[in-house]
Structure formats: C-alpha cells, structure tokens
C-alpha cells in the first residue's frame, strides 16, 4: 500500500510540473542503498558490524553443532540408549533448541538495530549531499530507483503546502478543535502564476 501511494505521489508530482520545467530541469534516479553501502563509511560500518557480531555468530554455530550432535545420537543409537538417557537427551535437545532460537532472534534483532542506525546515520548525510548537488546541477526531481521515495524535489513542484491549504479550506476546524461545517462551495483553484 505504501509503495502504491509513493508511486502515485511521484506520478502526480511529475504530472504537475509545467512542460517548460521539463525543458529547464532534469530528473535524477539514485539507488540510495547502494550509494550508502558504496561509501567508505558504509563499507567500514559493514565491516565493523561483521566484526562486532562474529563472536555471537560463532556461539550460535557452536550451539547448532551441539544440537546436531544430540540429534545424531538420538537417531543413530536409539537401541543402545536407555529410556532414561533418551529422555535426558531429548530434554537437553529441546532446551538447546529453545536457547538457539532465542539467541538467534536476539542476535538478529541487535544486528538489525545496529545496521539500521548506521544506514540512517549515513543516509541522512547522503540526502543532505544529494539535496545540495541536485539544484546545483539542474535537477528538479530525484527519486530512488529501488524504492521510489523522493529525496529531493524542486520547490515549485512540491504540492504539500498547497494541498494542506486546500484541505484546511475544505475541512475547517473550529476554535474548540472539532471540525466545523465545510464551506458551501469548494474553494476555486488559484490563478496560475505568470513565469
């Protein structure tokens, strides 16, 4: 649903740009994830994450080997093991599987949080740079080719302020905060500005 709304927003933004603006400006496409990962800081962040989480990964692999060993013992030696030993191994297996699942989930959650923080930190700087680069180089619109969110749009194609004004005019709010009755006639569109 979010992608559909984003795609619709991009389409509407493009459709509202006067034809003269197309001749005067450019539209750019960026894969922001690849750009972030391709920076020196991005590569370092990835390497740091791998180093940080290597001990946890090794612990999870060790635990997985223990579980596999118990499973092998239970499946290959059932006639040799006493009933009590089979029950003990089964309980041990169950306990280790629970620990593995919880540890894997915790490690994944922690990794995702650290990764997301790094992407956000680098991404904010990347978008600032992109925001400076685009107008200096004649871009009126920059979209992410992988996700289609807009990271930069020329001010004259940003309809946000105009849509807020029109929405508020069509849906006024009284002083008490409750919606007031809408006006009898919808507001007419403003006259086009001469260029």
C-alpha positions as CSV (number, residue, x, y, z in Angstrom):
1,X,0.0,0.0,0.0
2,X,2.8,2.4,0.9
3,X,4.6,1.7,-2.4
4,X,1.4,2.4,-4.3
5,X,0.9,5.7,-2.5
6,X,4.5,6.6,-3.1
7,X,4.3,5.7,-6.8
8,X,1.0,7.7,-7.1
9,X,2.7,10.6,-5.4
10,X,5.6,10.5,-7.8
11,X,3.3,10.3,-10.7
12,X,1.2,13.2,-9.5
13,X,4.3,15.3,-8.8
14,X,5.6,14.6,-12.3
15,X,2.3,15.4,-13.9
16,X,2.0,18.7,-12.1
17,X,5.4,20.0,-13.4
18,X,4.8,22.5,-16.2
19,X,6.1,21.4,-19.5
20,X,8.5,24.3,-19.5
21,X,10.1,23.0,-16.3
22,X,10.9,19.7,-18.1
23,X,13.0,21.7,-20.6
24,X,14.7,23.6,-17.8
25,X,15.4,20.8,-15.3
26,X,16.4,17.2,-15.1
27,X,15.0,14.2,-13.2
28,X,17.6,12.0,-11.4
29,X,17.5,8.5,-10.2
30,X,19.6,7.0,-7.4
31,X,19.8,3.7,-5.6
32,X,20.3,5.1,-2.1
33,X,21.0,1.8,-0.5
34,X,23.8,1.0,-3.0
35,X,25.1,4.6,-2.6
36,X,25.2,4.2,1.2
37,X,26.9,0.8,1.0
38,X,29.3,2.0,-1.6
39,X,30.8,4.8,0.6
40,X,33.9,4.4,2.6
41,X,31.9,5.0,5.7
42,X,29.3,2.5,4.6
43,X,31.9,-0.2,3.9
44,X,33.6,0.5,7.3
45,X,30.2,0.2,9.0
46,X,29.5,-3.2,7.4
47,X,33.0,-4.4,8.4
48,X,32.5,-3.1,12.0
49,X,29.2,-4.9,12.2
50,X,30.6,-8.2,11.0
51,X,33.5,-7.9,13.5
52,X,31.1,-7.0,16.3
53,X,28.7,-9.9,15.7
54,X,31.3,-12.5,14.8
55,X,31.6,-13.9,18.4
56,X,27.8,-14.2,18.6
57,X,27.7,-15.9,15.2
58,X,30.4,-18.4,16.3
59,X,28.5,-19.1,19.5
60,X,25.3,-19.8,17.5
61,X,27.3,-22.1,15.2
62,X,28.7,-24.0,18.2
63,X,25.2,-24.4,19.7
64,X,23.9,-25.6,16.4
65,X,26.7,-28.3,16.3
66,X,25.8,-29.4,19.8
67,X,22.1,-29.7,18.7
68,X,23.1,-31.7,15.6
69,X,25.3,-34.0,17.8
70,X,22.4,-34.7,20.2
71,X,20.0,-35.3,17.2
72,X,22.6,-37.7,15.6
73,X,23.0,-39.6,18.9
74,X,19.2,-39.9,19.4
75,X,18.6,-41.1,15.8
76,X,21.6,-43.4,15.3
77,X,21.8,-45.0,18.7
78,X,18.2,-45.5,20.0
79,X,18.7,-49.2,20.8
80,X,22.0,-48.5,22.8
81,X,20.5,-45.7,24.9
82,X,18.4,-46.5,27.9
83,X,14.9,-44.9,28.1
84,X,16.2,-42.5,30.9
85,X,19.1,-41.5,28.7
86,X,16.9,-40.9,25.7
87,X,14.6,-38.7,27.9
88,X,17.5,-36.8,29.2
89,X,18.9,-36.2,25.7
90,X,15.5,-35.2,24.4
91,X,15.1,-32.6,27.2
92,X,18.7,-31.4,26.6
93,X,17.9,-31.1,22.9
94,X,14.7,-29.2,23.5
95,X,16.4,-26.8,25.9
96,X,19.3,-26.1,23.5
97,X,16.9,-25.6,20.6
98,X,15.0,-23.0,22.7
99,X,18.3,-21.3,23.6
100,X,19.4,-21.3,20.0
101,X,16.1,-19.8,18.8
102,X,16.1,-17.1,21.4
103,X,19.8,-16.3,20.9
104,X,19.3,-16.2,17.1
105,X,16.3,-13.9,17.4
106,X,18.2,-11.6,19.9
107,X,21.3,-11.5,17.7
108,X,19.2,-10.8,14.6
109,X,17.3,-8.0,16.4
110,X,20.5,-6.5,17.7
111,X,22.2,-6.7,14.3
112,X,19.2,-5.1,12.6
113,X,19.1,-2.3,15.1
114,X,22.8,-1.5,14.7
115,X,22.6,-1.8,10.9
116,X,19.5,0.4,10.7
117,X,21.3,3.0,12.9
118,X,24.3,3.0,10.6
119,X,22.1,3.3,7.5
120,X,20.1,6.1,9.0
121,X,23.2,8.0,10.1
122,X,24.9,7.7,6.7
123,X,21.7,8.1,4.8
124,X,20.9,11.5,6.5
125,X,24.3,12.8,5.3
126,X,23.8,11.3,1.9
127,X,20.5,13.0,1.4
128,X,22.0,16.4,2.5
129,X,24.7,16.0,-0.1
130,X,22.1,15.0,-2.7
131,X,20.0,18.0,-1.7
132,X,22.9,20.3,-2.3
133,X,24.0,18.5,-5.5
134,X,20.6,18.3,-7.3
135,X,19.8,22.1,-7.6
136,X,23.3,23.0,-8.4
137,X,23.2,20.6,-11.3
138,X,19.7,21.4,-12.6
139,X,17.8,18.5,-11.2
140,X,14.1,19.2,-10.4
141,X,13.4,15.7,-9.1
142,X,15.5,12.9,-7.7
143,X,13.9,9.6,-6.9
144,X,15.2,6.3,-5.6
145,X,15.2,3.8,-8.4
146,X,14.9,0.9,-5.9
147,X,12.1,2.3,-3.8
148,X,10.7,5.4,-5.5
149,X,10.7,7.7,-2.5
150,X,11.5,11.3,-3.3
151,X,14.7,12.6,-1.7
152,X,14.7,16.0,-3.5
153,X,12.1,17.8,-5.4
154,X,12.3,21.4,-6.7
155,X,10.2,23.7,-4.6
156,X,7.9,24.7,-7.5
157,X,6.8,21.0,-7.9
158,X,6.2,20.4,-4.2
159,X,2.5,20.4,-3.7
160,X,2.5,19.8,0.0
161,X,1.8,23.4,1.1
162,X,-0.9,23.9,-1.5
163,X,-2.6,20.7,-0.6
164,X,-2.5,21.5,3.1
165,X,-4.1,24.9,2.4
166,X,-6.8,23.3,0.2
167,X,-7.5,20.5,2.7
168,X,-7.8,23.0,5.6
169,X,-10.1,25.2,3.5
170,X,-12.4,22.2,2.7
171,X,-12.2,20.8,6.2
172,X,-12.1,23.8,8.6
173,X,-11.5,23.2,12.3
174,X,-13.4,25.3,14.9
175,X,-11.7,27.0,17.8
176,X,-12.7,24.1,20.1
177,X,-10.9,21.7,17.9
178,X,-14.0,20.0,16.5
179,X,-14.4,20.0,12.7
180,X,-16.6,22.9,11.6
181,X,-19.1,22.6,8.9
182,X,-17.4,22.7,5.4
183,X,-18.0,25.8,3.3
184,X,-21.0,25.8,1.0
185,X,-18.8,26.0,-2.1
186,X,-15.4,24.4,-2.5
187,X,-12.6,26.8,-3.0
188,X,-11.7,27.6,-6.5
189,X,-8.1,26.9,-7.7
190,X,-5.8,29.9,-7.5
191,X,-4.9,31.6,-10.7
192,X,-1.8,30.4,-12.4
193,X,1.3,32.5,-11.6
194,X,3.0,34.1,-14.6
195,X,6.5,32.9,-15.3
